Amino acid sequence: MAKKRVVLTFPPELTEKPLTYHLVKDFDLAINILKAKITPGEEGTLVLELSNGSPQKIDEGLDFLVRHGVAIEPLSKRISLQEEECIHCGSCTAVCKSGALSLGEENRLVFDRDKCIVCELCVTACPMRVIKVIF
């Protein structure tokens, strides 16, 4: 199954239009909202994971959004954890809303990259500064 993570930026005049609805209805895409900040009348941001059996359908759906004025960027940032320097204190887990960071066996930090939405809250929560954002 093809998957793609993208950041959509909606200009203020588009925040009240149901454009993402068309991704499901017209392009048969499954959408997983990873992060959203949409306020009517203001610029909005939506981080999505799109999936479908065909990469072509994903591209067609994204082309539709671009034609309607939505800016699209790949989700190219990622979180890097320097595990050998981590003291496994768990401070980062308290702010990780997606559940990407958790304490596992023997209270060792576990990082599930597939769950990470790159909100960057863990970066400032880490007292050892061993969590970084990589572009």
Beta strands, then each sheet from edge to edge (+ up, - down):
strand 1: 2-10
strand 2: 30-37
strand 3: 44-52
strand 4: 71-74
strand 5: 78-81
strand 6: 101-103
strand 7: 109-111
strand 8: 131-134
sheet 1: 2+ 3- 1+ 4-
sheet 2: 5+ 8-
sheet 3: 6+ 7-
end
